Amino acid sequence: MKVVLIRHGKVNFKWESWYTSDRFDEACMQYDQSHIMKADYSIPDAKCSGYYISTLPRTRETAQNIFGEQDYISTDLINEVPLSASLYSGIKLPLLFWNISGRIQWYFNNSRQKESRLQTEKRARQFVKMLMEKNEDCVVVTHGFFMHTLVAELKRMDFSIDNKSLKYANGEYVIARLCLM
């Protein structure tokens, strides 16, 4: 069984450098609804039985750019980990602060974030179990931050990982193969 994980294409959205907490939350919602920029992708030729995308529009657009019209299976199990402001502030703070502090809260399962690390891991586990039950070669178009959790879960379930990275670029792929015992 082979799974090709692909990070969605570059989103057509310009982040500002500084945000209040309310504006940061708004920007995150706008980003989630933004379209991707057209680009060419270098993806391995793969005969697949299933094409999985998240429920966020950027994964469908990326998949259509790469594979054309297919019967895509949309699931929120592979949505990006939601991010929200780590604290209430009417004072503008740097974008880097909001991104890092929110992800630290996520890691430590802080209730200020919409989803905890434990919940993200559970989603990834459910998705991998579903793939293993179907036991078919497939493509999964998902999101950069979530990919780390998904790759870790695939490894935990005895998949070998090619092209593992610390940071997945837009359109970058990882190949996971189930190790036969």
ZAVO-305029 format. One record per atom (N, C-alpha, C): residue number from 1; x, y, z; atom name; residue in three letters. Coordinates in steps of 0.001 Angstrom, whole numbers. Example, Ala and Ser with C-alpha at 12.3 -4.5 7.8 and 13.67 -1.06 7.14 Angstrom:
<rs>
{r 1,{13190,-5690,7800},"N","Ala"}
{r 1,{12300,-4500,7800},"CA","Ala"}
{r 1,{13200,-3300,7800},"C","Ala"}
{r 2,{12850,-2250,7080},"N","Ser"}
{r 2,{13670,-1060,7140},"CA","Ser"}
{r 2,{12900,30,7870},"C","Ser"}
</rs>
This chain:
<rs>
{r 1,{859,-1183,0},"N","Met"}
{r 1,{0,0,0},"CA","Met"}
{r 1,{891,1228,0},"C","Met"}
{r 2,{573,2158,-888},"N","Lys"}
{r 2,{1354,3396,-997},"CA","Lys"}
{r 2,{420,4598,-854},"C","Lys"}
{r 3,{868,5573,-50},"N","Val"}
{r 3,{116,6804,153},"CA","Val"}
{r 3,{1021,7966,-255},"C","Val"}
{r 4,{555,8779,-1193},"N","Val"}
{r 4,{1292,9975,-1586},"CA","Val"}
{r 4,{624,11165,-901},"C","Val"}
{r 5,{1344,11773,35},"N","Leu"}
{r 5,{845,12956,747},"CA","Leu"}
{r 5,{1359,14195,35},"C","Leu"}
{r 6,{473,15130,-249},"N","Ile"}
{r 6,{857,16358,-944},"CA","Ile"}
{r 6,{357,17556,-150},"C","Ile"}
{r 7,{1244,18534,53},"N","Arg"}
{r 7,{796,19784,671},"CA","Arg"}
{r 7,{144,20633,-418},"C","Arg"}
{r 8,{-943,21274,-77},"N","His"}
{r 8,{-1682,22111,-1024},"CA","His"}
{r 8,{-787,23183,-1651},"C","His"}
{r 9,{-1266,23751,-2756},"N","Gly"}
{r 9,{-541,24813,-3452},"CA","Gly"}
{r 9,{-483,26110,-2650},"C","Gly"}
{r 10,{330,27029,-3144},"N","Lys"}
{r 10,{506,28325,-2476},"CA","Lys"}
{r 10,{-806,29098,-2507},"C","Lys"}
{r 11,{-1188,29593,-1340},"N","Val"}
{r 11,{-2461,30303,-1193},"CA","Val"}
{r 11,{-2287,31756,-1615},"C","Val"}
{r 12,{-3266,32254,-2342},"N","Asn"}
{r 12,{-3251,33638,-2813},"CA","Asn"}
{r 12,{-3767,34540,-1687},"C","Asn"}
{r 13,{-2908,34764,-717},"N","Phe"}
{r 13,{-3269,35563,453},"CA","Phe"}
{r 13,{-2026,36259,962},"C","Phe"}
{r 14,{-2147,37535,1270},"N","Lys"}
{r 14,{-1004,38292,1783},"CA","Lys"}
{r 14,{-1222,38580,3263},"C","Lys"}
{r 15,{-389,37953,4083},"N","Trp"}
{r 15,{-447,38202,5516},"CA","Trp"}
{r 15,{146,39564,5822},"C","Trp"}
{r 16,{-439,40256,6792},"N","Glu"}
{r 16,{151,41500,7272},"CA","Glu"}
{r 16,{1243,41142,8275},"C","Glu"}
{r 17,{2065,42114,8626},"N","Ser"}
{r 17,{3172,41872,9562},"CA","Ser"}
{r 17,{2727,41941,11017},"C","Ser"}
{r 18,{1670,42709,11299},"N","Trp"}
{r 18,{1215,42944,12670},"CA","Trp"}
{r 18,{-301,42805,12737},"C","Trp"}
{r 19,{-805,42227,13846},"N","Tyr"}
{r 19,{-2239,42022,14032},"CA","Tyr"}
{r 19,{-2633,42223,15491},"C","Tyr"}
{r 20,{-3853,42724,15688},"N","Thr"}
{r 20,{-4497,42579,16995},"CA","Thr"}
{r 20,{-5033,41156,17034},"C","Thr"}
{r 21,{-5484,40697,18175},"N","Ser"}
{r 21,{-5995,39324,18254},"CA","Ser"}
{r 21,{-7220,39128,17356},"C","Ser"}
{r 22,{-8135,40093,17360},"N","Asp"}
{r 22,{-9341,39965,16530},"CA","Asp"}
{r 22,{-8991,39933,15044},"C","Asp"}
{r 23,{-8078,40796,14638},"N","Arg"}
{r 23,{-7680,40846,13221},"CA","Arg"}
{r 23,{-6931,39570,12820},"C","Arg"}
{r 24,{-6158,39010,13737},"N","Phe"}
{r 24,{-5452,37756,13436},"CA","Phe"}
{r 24,{-6467,36629,13210},"C","Phe"}
{r 25,{-7462,36537,14073},"N","Asp"}
{r 25,{-8499,35510,13903},"CA","Asp"}
{r 25,{-9238,35687,12575},"C","Asp"}
{r 26,{-9538,36934,12210},"N","Glu"}
{r 26,{-10190,37215,10924},"CA","Glu"}
{r 26,{-9303,36793,9762},"C","Glu"}
{r 27,{-8015,37114,9855},"N","Ala"}
{r 27,{-7073,36771,8786},"CA","Ala"}
{r 27,{-6976,35255,8621},"C","Ala"}
{r 28,{-6977,34526,9713},"N","Cys"}
{r 28,{-6942,33055,9633},"CA","Cys"}
{r 28,{-8165,32521,8898},"C","Cys"}
{r 29,{-9336,33087,9176},"N","Met"}
{r 29,{-10556,32658,8485},"CA","Met"}
{r 29,{-10488,33020,7001},"C","Met"}
{r 30,{-9979,34215,6683},"N","Gln"}
{r 30,{-9846,34623,5281},"CA","Gln"}
{r 30,{-8878,33712,4529},"C","Gln"}
{r 31,{-7772,33382,5176},"N","Tyr"}
{r 31,{-6784,32489,4574},"CA","Tyr"}
{r 31,{-7429,31140,4241},"C","Tyr"}
{r 32,{-8231,30614,5169},"N","Asp"}
{r 32,{-8879,29318,4955},"CA","Asp"}
{r 32,{-9842,29325,3775},"C","Asp"}
{r 33,{-10360,30487,3399},"N","Gln"}
{r 33,{-11306,30571,2287},"CA","Gln"}
{r 33,{-10659,31055,990},"C","Gln"}
{r 34,{-9370,31358,1033},"N","Ser"}
{r 34,{-8679,31886,-147},"CA","Ser"}
{r 34,{-8365,30783,-1149},"C","Ser"}
{r 35,{-8219,31207,-2407},"N","His"}
{r 35,{-7877,30298,-3494},"CA","His"}
{r 35,{-6360,30160,-3590},"C","His"}
{r 36,{-5932,29161,-4336},"N","Ile"}
{r 36,{-4493,28981,-4529},"CA","Ile"}
{r 36,{-4056,29660,-5825},"C","Ile"}
{r 37,{-2755,29884,-5937},"N","Met"}
{r 37,{-2169,30405,-7172},"CA","Met"}
{r 37,{-1907,29216,-8097},"C","Met"}
{r 38,{-2073,29422,-9358},"N","Lys"}
{r 38,{-1809,28354,-10329},"CA","Lys"}
{r 38,{-306,28089,-10363},"C","Lys"}
{r 39,{53,26812,-10418},"N","Ala"}
{r 39,{1464,26425,-10476},"CA","Ala"}
{r 39,{1569,25017,-11044},"C","Ala"}
{r 40,{2762,24671,-11502},"N","Asp"}
{r 40,{3040,23313,-11941},"CA","Asp"}
{r 40,{3624,22547,-10763},"C","Asp"}
{r 41,{3274,21284,-10657},"N","Tyr"}
{r 41,{3741,20468,-9551},"CA","Tyr"}
{r 41,{4461,19244,-10096},"C","Tyr"}
{r 42,{5510,18874,-9423},"N","Ser"}
{r 42,{6268,17686,-9784},"CA","Ser"}
{r 42,{5882,16573,-8815},"C","Ser"}
{r 43,{4889,15802,-9206},"N","Ile"}
{r 43,{4348,14740,-8360},"CA","Ile"}
{r 43,{4611,13412,-9065},"C","Ile"}
{r 44,{5017,12392,-8324},"N","Pro"}
{r 44,{5276,11096,-8978},"CA","Pro"}
{r 44,{4016,10543,-9632},"C","Pro"}
{r 45,{4213,9937,-10776},"N","Asp"}
{r 45,{3087,9308,-11467},"CA","Asp"}
{r 45,{2622,8128,-10621},"C","Asp"}
{r 46,{1394,8171,-10234},"N","Ala"}
{r 46,{907,7130,-9326},"CA","Ala"}
{r 46,{-453,6636,-9790},"C","Ala"}
{r 47,{-576,5321,-9880},"N","Lys"}
{r 47,{-1887,4722,-10133},"CA","Lys"}
{r 47,{-2565,4613,-8780},"C","Lys"}
{r 48,{-3651,5340,-8622},"N","Cys"}
{r 48,{-4311,5388,-7321},"CA","Cys"}
{r 48,{-5767,4995,-7436},"C","Cys"}
{r 49,{-6244,4446,-6355},"N","Ser"}
{r 49,{-7656,4098,-6275},"CA","Ser"}
{r 49,{-8462,5185,-5593},"C","Ser"}
{r 50,{-7793,5997,-4767},"N","Gly"}
{r 50,{-8502,7029,-4035},"CA","Gly"}
{r 50,{-7744,8335,-4012},"C","Gly"}
{r 51,{-8489,9429,-4051},"N","Tyr"}
{r 51,{-7921,10775,-3983},"CA","Tyr"}
{r 51,{-8629,11503,-2838},"C","Tyr"}
{r 52,{-7896,11756,-1776},"N","Tyr"}
{r 52,{-8471,12366,-576},"CA","Tyr"}
{r 52,{-8053,13823,-480},"C","Tyr"}
{r 53,{-9017,14662,-136},"N","Ile"}
{r 53,{-8766,16089,69},"CA","Ile"}
{r 53,{-9444,16510,1372},"C","Ile"}
{r 54,{-8986,17627,1913},"N","Ser"}
{r 54,{-9647,18161,3107},"CA","Ser"}
{r 54,{-10908,18911,2677},"C","Ser"}
{r 55,{-11608,19467,3619},"N","Thr"}
{r 55,{-12817,20230,3285},"CA","Thr"}
{r 55,{-12495,21694,2978},"C","Thr"}
{r 56,{-11227,22089,3109},"N","Leu"}
{r 56,{-10835,23463,2800},"CA","Leu"}
{r 56,{-10559,23580,1302},"C","Leu"}
{r 57,{-11005,24675,664},"N","Pro"}
{r 57,{-10965,24768,-797},"CA","Pro"}
{r 57,{-9573,24605,-1418},"C","Pro"}
{r 58,{-8531,24970,-710},"N","Arg"}
{r 58,{-7204,24941,-1323},"CA","Arg"}
{r 58,{-6726,23523,-1659},"C","Arg"}
{r 59,{-7223,22515,-963},"N","Thr"}
{r 59,{-6791,21155,-1305},"CA","Thr"}
{r 59,{-7500,20656,-2564},"C","Thr"}
{r 60,{-8781,20982,-2707},"N","Arg"}
{r 60,{-9504,20585,-3931},"CA","Arg"}
{r 60,{-8877,21255,-5148},"C","Arg"}
{r 61,{-8593,22551,-5043},"N","Glu"}
{r 61,{-7994,23269,-6172},"CA","Glu"}
{r 61,{-6634,22686,-6536},"C","Glu"}
{r 62,{-5842,22348,-5528},"N","Thr"}
{r 62,{-4530,21753,-5784},"CA","Thr"}
{r 62,{-4692,20399,-6467},"C","Thr"}
{r 63,{-5573,19570,-5940},"N","Ala"}
{r 63,{-5796,18247,-6524},"CA","Ala"}
{r 63,{-6279,18363,-7969},"C","Ala"}
{r 64,{-7180,19282,-8242},"N","Gln"}
{r 64,{-7673,19456,-9608},"CA","Gln"}
{r 64,{-6573,19943,-10540},"C","Gln"}
{r 65,{-5684,20802,-10036},"N","Asn"}
{r 65,{-4561,21266,-10859},"CA","Asn"}
{r 65,{-3635,20110,-11218},"C","Asn"}
{r 66,{-3462,19176,-10307},"N","Ile"}
{r 66,{-2523,18073,-10522},"CA","Ile"}
{r 66,{-3176,16912,-11267},"C","Ile"}
{r 67,{-4360,16510,-10843},"N","Phe"}
{r 67,{-4976,15267,-11322},"CA","Phe"}
{r 67,{-6208,15472,-12192},"C","Phe"}
{r 68,{-6627,16718,-12387},"N","Gly"}
{r 68,{-7822,16973,-13186},"CA","Gly"}
{r 68,{-9071,16551,-12436},"C","Gly"}
{r 69,{-10101,16273,-13187},"N","Glu"}
{r 69,{-11360,15867,-12569},"CA","Glu"}
{r 69,{-11276,14409,-12129},"C","Glu"}
{r 70,{-11530,14206,-10860},"N","Gln"}
{r 70,{-11549,12875,-10252},"CA","Gln"}
{r 70,{-12725,12839,-9281},"C","Gln"}
{r 71,{-12999,11673,-8765},"N","Asp"}
{r 71,{-13965,11562,-7679},"CA","Asp"}
{r 71,{-13188,11756,-6379},"C","Asp"}
{r 72,{-13063,12992,-5948},"N","Tyr"}
{r 72,{-12306,13307,-4737},"CA","Tyr"}
{r 72,{-13147,12983,-3511},"C","Tyr"}
{r 73,{-12483,12435,-2521},"N","Ile"}
{r 73,{-13137,12110,-1259},"CA","Ile"}
{r 73,{-12740,13188,-269},"C","Ile"}
{r 74,{-13696,14012,94},"N","Ser"}
{r 74,{-13443,15145,986},"CA","Ser"}
{r 74,{-13711,14744,2431},"C","Ser"}
{r 75,{-12742,15020,3307},"N","Thr"}
{r 75,{-12910,14681,4721},"CA","Thr"}
{r 75,{-12249,15721,5609},"C","Thr"}
{r 76,{-12921,16053,6698},"N","Asp"}
{r 76,{-12340,17000,7651},"CA","Asp"}
{r 76,{-11284,16342,8534},"C","Asp"}
{r 77,{-11090,15040,8409},"N","Leu"}
{r 77,{-10048,14359,9177},"CA","Leu"}
{r 77,{-8650,14844,8783},"C","Leu"}
{r 78,{-8517,15404,7575},"N","Ile"}
{r 78,{-7202,15871,7132},"CA","Ile"}
{r 78,{-7153,17391,6954},"C","Ile"}
{r 79,{-8089,18095,7579},"N","Asn"}
{r 79,{-8044,19568,7574},"CA","Asn"}
{r 79,{-6813,20058,8311},"C","Asn"}
{r 80,{-6431,21290,8014},"N","Glu"}
{r 80,{-5327,21915,8737},"CA","Glu"}
{r 80,{-5703,22078,10201},"C","Glu"}
{r 81,{-4689,22068,11054},"N","Val"}
{r 81,{-4900,22328,12473},"CA","Val"}
{r 81,{-5311,23795,12586},"C","Val"}
{r 82,{-6504,24090,13112},"N","Pro"}
{r 82,{-6945,25488,13183},"CA","Pro"}
{r 82,{-6060,26290,14134},"C","Pro"}
{r 83,{-5892,27550,13809},"N","Leu"}
{r 83,{-5063,28438,14609},"CA","Leu"}
{r 83,{-5873,29668,14968},"C","Leu"}
{r 84,{-5775,30071,16222},"N","Ser"}
{r 84,{-6443,31298,16651},"CA","Ser"}
{r 84,{-5510,32063,17585},"C","Ser"}
{r 85,{-5875,33299,17860},"N","Ala"}
{r 85,{-5047,34150,18707},"CA","Ala"}
{r 85,{-4844,33497,20067},"C","Ala"}
{r 86,{-3638,33569,20554},"N","Ser"}
{r 86,{-3280,32916,21817},"CA","Ser"}
{r 86,{-3728,33700,23040},"C","Ser"}
{r 87,{-4060,34953,22846},"N","Leu"}
{r 87,{-4543,35792,23945},"CA","Leu"}
{r 87,{-5319,36947,23348},"C","Leu"}
{r 88,{-6121,37594,24185},"N","Tyr"}
{r 88,{-6857,38754,23688},"CA","Tyr"}
{r 88,{-5951,39967,23803},"C","Tyr"}
{r 89,{-5802,40694,22696},"N","Ser"}
{r 89,{-4994,41906,22703},"CA","Ser"}
{r 89,{-5522,42889,21668},"C","Ser"}
{r 90,{-5784,44101,22113},"N","Gly"}
{r 90,{-6145,45167,21194},"CA","Gly"}
{r 90,{-4899,45832,20629},"C","Gly"}
{r 91,{-3755,45441,21140},"N","Ile"}
{r 91,{-2471,45973,20665},"CA","Ile"}
{r 91,{-1972,45071,19551},"C","Ile"}
{r 92,{-1446,45687,18491},"N","Lys"}
{r 92,{-905,44897,17389},"CA","Lys"}
{r 92,{393,44231,17820},"C","Lys"}
{r 93,{462,42938,17528},"N","Leu"}
{r 93,{1654,42143,17802},"CA","Leu"}
{r 93,{2107,41488,16500},"C","Leu"}
{r 94,{3379,41112,16406},"N","Pro"}
{r 94,{3879,40545,15144},"CA","Pro"}
{r 94,{3209,39226,14784},"C","Pro"}
{r 95,{3048,39007,13493},"N","Leu"}
{r 95,{2479,37760,12980},"CA","Leu"}
{r 95,{3238,36559,13538},"C","Leu"}
{r 96,{4542,36652,13603},"N","Leu"}
{r 96,{5354,35554,14139},"CA","Leu"}
{r 96,{4947,35204,15570},"C","Leu"}
{r 97,{4642,36210,16376},"N","Phe"}
{r 97,{4190,35960,17747},"CA","Phe"}
{r 97,{2910,35125,17744},"C","Phe"}
{r 98,{1927,35537,16924},"N","Trp"}
{r 98,{644,34837,16884},"CA","Trp"}
{r 98,{827,33395,16425},"C","Trp"}
{r 99,{1652,33190,15399},"N","Asn"}
{r 99,{1863,31835,14885},"CA","Asn"}
{r 99,{2555,30940,15913},"C","Asn"}
{r 100,{3609,31425,16507},"N","Ile"}
{r 100,{4367,30601,17454},"CA","Ile"}
{r 100,{3586,30362,18746},"C","Ile"}
{r 101,{3005,31407,19297},"N","Ser"}
{r 101,{2285,31238,20570},"CA","Ser"}
{r 101,{1067,30331,20402},"C","Ser"}
{r 102,{386,30438,19269},"N","Gly"}
{r 102,{-763,29560,19019},"CA","Gly"}
{r 102,{-353,28104,18888},"C","Gly"}
{r 103,{747,27855,18207},"N","Arg"}
{r 103,{1213,26469,18043},"CA","Arg"}
{r 103,{1771,25907,19352},"C","Arg"}
{r 104,{2367,26748,20182},"N","Ile"}
{r 104,{2801,26287,21506},"CA","Ile"}
{r 104,{1580,25898,22337},"C","Ile"}
{r 105,{550,26720,22289},"N","Gln"}
{r 105,{-678,26369,23007},"CA","Gln"}
{r 105,{-1265,25061,22482},"C","Gln"}
{r 106,{-1264,24884,21174},"N","Trp"}
{r 106,{-1751,23641,20581},"CA","Trp"}
{r 106,{-953,22459,21130},"C","Trp"}
{r 107,{357,22581,21131},"N","Tyr"}
{r 107,{1216,21487,21573},"CA","Tyr"}
{r 107,{912,21088,23020},"C","Tyr"}
{r 108,{682,22077,23873},"N","Phe"}
{r 108,{408,21805,25284},"CA","Phe"}
{r 108,{-1085,21657,25584},"C","Phe"}
{r 109,{-1896,21490,24539},"N","Asn"}
{r 109,{-3333,21197,24669},"CA","Asn"}
{r 109,{-4096,22305,25397},"C","Asn"}
{r 110,{-3712,23547,25146},"N","Asn"}
{r 110,{-4362,24693,25771},"CA","Asn"}
{r 110,{-5752,24884,25163},"C","Asn"}
{r 111,{-6728,25134,26000},"N","Ser"}
{r 111,{-8115,25251,25538},"CA","Ser"}
{r 111,{-8372,26528,24732},"C","Ser"}
{r 112,{-7430,27447,24711},"N","Arg"}
{r 112,{-7602,28672,23913},"CA","Arg"}
{r 112,{-7613,28342,22413},"C","Arg"}
{r 113,{-6941,27258,22045},"N","Gln"}
{r 113,{-6933,26848,20637},"CA","Gln"}
{r 113,{-8163,25987,20351},"C","Gln"}
{r 114,{-8630,26036,19113},"N","Lys"}
{r 114,{-9842,25311,18730},"CA","Lys"}
{r 114,{-9650,23798,18754},"C","Lys"}
{r 115,{-8409,23366,18625},"N","Glu"}
{r 115,{-8109,21948,18637},"CA","Glu"}
{r 115,{-6788,21737,19376},"C","Glu"}
{r 116,{-6709,20696,20168},"N","Ser"}
{r 116,{-5484,20391,20908},"CA","Ser"}
{r 116,{-4625,19411,20109},"C","Ser"}
{r 117,{-3393,19246,20502},"N","Arg"}
{r 117,{-2499,18271,19878},"CA","Arg"}
{r 117,{-3095,16871,19983},"C","Arg"}
{r 118,{-3660,16544,21130},"N","Leu"}
{r 118,{-4264,15218,21308},"CA","Leu"}
{r 118,{-5424,14993,20340},"C","Leu"}
{r 119,{-6216,16022,20108},"N","Gln"}
{r 119,{-7331,15905,19163},"CA","Gln"}
{r 119,{-6808,15755,17731},"C","Gln"}
{r 120,{-5748,16489,17397},"N","Thr"}
{r 120,{-5149,16379,16064},"CA","Thr"}
{r 120,{-4603,14975,15846},"C","Thr"}
{r 121,{-3910,14452,16847},"N","Glu"}
{r 121,{-3367,13097,16747},"CA","Glu"}
{r 121,{-4487,12068,16581},"C","Glu"}
{r 122,{-5583,12276,17264},"N","Lys"}
{r 122,{-6726,11364,17144},"CA","Lys"}
{r 122,{-7298,11393,15718},"C","Lys"}
{r 123,{-7412,12588,15137},"N","Arg"}
{r 123,{-7902,12713,13756},"CA","Arg"}
{r 123,{-6985,11961,12792},"C","Arg"}
{r 124,{-5680,12179,12962},"N","Ala"}
{r 124,{-4708,11521,12083},"CA","Ala"}
{r 124,{-4813,10003,12218},"C","Ala"}
{r 125,{-4949,9521,13447},"N","Arg"}
{r 125,{-5066,8085,13704},"CA","Arg"}
{r 125,{-6326,7526,13019},"C","Arg"}
{r 126,{-7443,8248,13129},"N","Gln"}
{r 126,{-8693,7802,12490},"CA","Gln"}
{r 126,{-8510,7726,10969},"C","Gln"}
{r 127,{-7835,8722,10423},"N","Phe"}
{r 127,{-7658,8753,8971},"CA","Phe"}
{r 127,{-6764,7602,8507},"C","Phe"}
{r 128,{-5666,7370,9202},"N","Val"}
{r 128,{-4760,6291,8817},"CA","Val"}
{r 128,{-5461,4938,8958},"C","Val"}
{r 129,{-6230,4743,10001},"N","Lys"}
{r 129,{-6976,3483,10161},"CA","Lys"}
{r 129,{-7951,3289,9007},"C","Lys"}
{r 130,{-8603,4365,8590},"N","Met"}
{r 130,{-9523,4284,7460},"CA","Met"}
{r 130,{-8771,3867,6193},"C","Met"}
{r 131,{-7594,4475,5955},"N","Leu"}
{r 131,{-6800,4113,4780},"CA","Leu"}
{r 131,{-6384,2649,4835},"C","Leu"}
{r 132,{-5972,2204,6002},"N","Met"}
{r 132,{-5513,818,6138},"CA","Met"}
{r 132,{-6658,-175,5921},"C","Met"}
{r 133,{-7854,177,6341},"N","Glu"}
{r 133,{-9007,-690,6105},"CA","Glu"}
{r 133,{-9299,-815,4611},"C","Glu"}
{r 134,{-9134,289,3884},"N","Lys"}
{r 134,{-9378,264,2441},"CA","Lys"}
{r 134,{-8233,-416,1701},"C","Lys"}
{r 135,{-7021,-333,2255},"N","Asn"}
{r 135,{-5841,-1010,1719},"CA","Asn"}
{r 135,{-5661,-773,221},"C","Asn"}
{r 136,{-5603,489,-165},"N","Glu"}
{r 136,{-5438,842,-1567},"CA","Glu"}
{r 136,{-4404,1950,-1708},"C","Glu"}
{r 137,{-3736,1990,-2846},"N","Asp"}
{r 137,{-2833,3101,-3127},"CA","Asp"}
{r 137,{-3675,4361,-3292},"C","Asp"}
{r 138,{-3207,5442,-2699},"N","Cys"}
{r 138,{-4017,6657,-2750},"CA","Cys"}
{r 138,{-3152,7911,-2680},"C","Cys"}
{r 139,{-3784,9028,-2984},"N","Val"}
{r 139,{-3192,10356,-2872},"CA","Val"}
{r 139,{-3976,11104,-1803},"C","Val"}
{r 140,{-3257,11848,-962},"N","Val"}
{r 140,{-3878,12660,80},"CA","Val"}
{r 140,{-3350,14080,-68},"C","Val"}
{r 141,{-4229,15018,-398},"N","Val"}
{r 141,{-3819,16419,-482},"CA","Val"}
{r 141,{-4274,17085,810},"C","Val"}
{r 142,{-3309,17562,1588},"N","Thr"}
{r 142,{-3602,18083,2912},"CA","Thr"}
{r 142,{-2804,19360,3178},"C","Thr"}
{r 143,{-2455,19606,4418},"N","His"}
{r 143,{-1903,20887,4854},"CA","His"}
{r 143,{-564,20704,5558},"C","His"}
{r 144,{267,21739,5496},"N","Gly"}
{r 144,{1639,21665,5968},"CA","Gly"}
{r 144,{1802,21306,7433},"C","Gly"}
{r 145,{1132,21997,8316},"N","Phe"}
{r 145,{1303,21721,9741},"CA","Phe"}
{r 145,{718,20357,10093},"C","Phe"}
{r 146,{-431,20044,9542},"N","Phe"}
{r 146,{-1067,18751,9811},"CA","Phe"}
{r 146,{-232,17595,9273},"C","Phe"}
{r 147,{506,17817,8184},"N","Met"}
{r 147,{1298,16745,7590},"CA","Met"}
{r 147,{2264,16126,8586},"C","Met"}
{r 148,{2807,16941,9490},"N","His"}
{r 148,{3755,16408,10474},"CA","His"}
{r 148,{3084,15361,11373},"C","His"}
{r 149,{1886,15657,11817},"N","Thr"}
{r 149,{1152,14710,12652},"CA","Thr"}
{r 149,{771,13479,11847},"C","Thr"}
{r 150,{346,13680,10614},"N","Leu"}
{r 150,{-54,12558,9765},"CA","Leu"}
{r 150,{1140,11652,9447},"C","Leu"}
{r 151,{2286,12233,9137},"N","Val"}
{r 151,{3487,11443,8863},"CA","Val"}
{r 151,{3883,10649,10107},"C","Val"}
{r 152,{3829,11276,11274},"N","Ala"}
{r 152,{4170,10572,12519},"CA","Ala"}
{r 152,{3230,9393,12755},"C","Ala"}
{r 153,{1956,9579,12472},"N","Glu"}
{r 153,{987,8494,12667},"CA","Glu"}
{r 153,{1224,7370,11658},"C","Glu"}
{r 154,{1531,7724,10434},"N","Leu"}
{r 154,{1838,6697,9433},"CA","Leu"}
{r 154,{3058,5878,9868},"C","Leu"}
{r 155,{4082,6557,10376},"N","Lys"}
{r 155,{5267,5844,10869},"CA","Lys"}
{r 155,{4900,4915,12020},"C","Lys"}
{r 156,{4063,5399,12913},"N","Arg"}
{r 156,{3638,4599,14062},"CA","Arg"}
{r 156,{2897,3333,13615},"C","Arg"}
{r 157,{2235,3428,12469},"N","Met"}
{r 157,{1468,2298,11941},"CA","Met"}
{r 157,{2285,1497,10916},"C","Met"}
{r 158,{3614,1579,11021},"N","Asp"}
{r 158,{4547,761,10225},"CA","Asp"}
{r 158,{4663,1148,8751},"C","Asp"}
{r 159,{4470,2397,8433},"N","Phe"}
{r 159,{4754,2888,7091},"CA","Phe"}
{r 159,{6186,3413,7069},"C","Phe"}
{r 160,{6874,3204,5959},"N","Ser"}
{r 160,{8170,3851,5763},"CA","Ser"}
{r 160,{7894,5164,5024},"C","Ser"}
{r 161,{8695,6174,5314},"N","Ile"}
{r 161,{8446,7513,4786},"CA","Ile"}
{r 161,{9622,7959,3927},"C","Ile"}
{r 162,{9346,8353,2689},"N","Asp"}
{r 162,{10348,8960,1805},"CA","Asp"}
{r 162,{10091,10459,1752},"C","Asp"}
{r 163,{11127,11233,1656},"N","Asn"}
{r 163,{11045,12699,1499},"CA","Asn"}
{r 163,{10561,13415,2750},"C","Asn"}
{r 164,{10764,12841,3926},"N","Lys"}
{r 164,{10344,13506,5168},"CA","Lys"}
{r 164,{11094,14828,5298},"C","Lys"}
{r 165,{10421,15846,5807},"N","Ser"}
{r 165,{11003,17186,5881},"CA","Ser"}
{r 165,{10613,17860,7191},"C","Ser"}
{r 166,{11385,18856,7563},"N","Leu"}
{r 166,{11019,19670,8724},"CA","Leu"}
{r 166,{9942,20677,8372},"C","Leu"}
{r 167,{9930,21109,7117},"N","Lys"}
{r 167,{8935,22076,6656},"CA","Lys"}
{r 167,{8550,21691,5234},"C","Lys"}
{r 168,{7282,21451,5010},"N","Tyr"}
{r 168,{6818,21052,3694},"CA","Tyr"}
{r 168,{6436,22281,2883},"C","Tyr"}
{r 169,{7073,22442,1741},"N","Ala"}
{r 169,{6763,23552,850},"CA","Ala"}
{r 169,{5430,23277,152},"C","Ala"}
{r 170,{4822,24318,-355},"N","Asn"}
{r 170,{3581,24153,-1102},"CA","Asn"}
{r 170,{3833,23268,-2311},"C","Asn"}
{r 171,{2976,22264,-2482},"N","Gly"}
{r 171,{3109,21336,-3593},"CA","Gly"}
{r 171,{4114,20219,-3349},"C","Gly"}
{r 172,{4799,20234,-2209},"N","Glu"}
{r 172,{5769,19177,-1908},"CA","Glu"}
{r 172,{5029,17896,-1515},"C","Glu"}
{r 173,{5654,16769,-1790},"N","Tyr"}
{r 173,{5011,15492,-1494},"CA","Tyr"}
{r 173,{5906,14600,-641},"C","Tyr"}
{r 174,{5272,13634,-10},"N","Val"}
{r 174,{5917,12598,790},"CA","Val"}
{r 174,{5273,11282,363},"C","Val"}
{r 175,{6085,10248,256},"N","Ile"}
{r 175,{5538,8938,-87},"CA","Ile"}
{r 175,{5657,8038,1141},"C","Ile"}
{r 176,{4532,7442,1518},"N","Ala"}
{r 176,{4495,6515,2644},"CA","Ala"}
{r 176,{4121,5129,2096},"C","Ala"}
{r 177,{4925,4147,2461},"N","Arg"}
{r 177,{4659,2768,2017},"CA","Arg"}
{r 177,{4492,1883,3260},"C","Arg"}
{r 178,{3464,1065,3237},"N","Leu"}
{r 178,{3246,151,4340},"CA","Leu"}
{r 178,{4302,-950,4274},"C","Leu"}
{r 179,{5022,-1111,5363},"N","Cys"}
{r 179,{6072,-2133,5444},"CA","Cys"}
{r 179,{5417,-3489,5634},"C","Cys"}
{r 180,{5745,-4413,4789},"N","Leu"}
{r 180,{5196,-5769,4908},"CA","Leu"}
{r 180,{6051,-6564,5876},"C","Leu"}
{r 181,{5389,-7301,6739},"N","Met"}
{r 181,{6131,-8077,7746},"CA","Met"}
{r 181,{6239,-9516,7349},"C","Met"}
</rs>
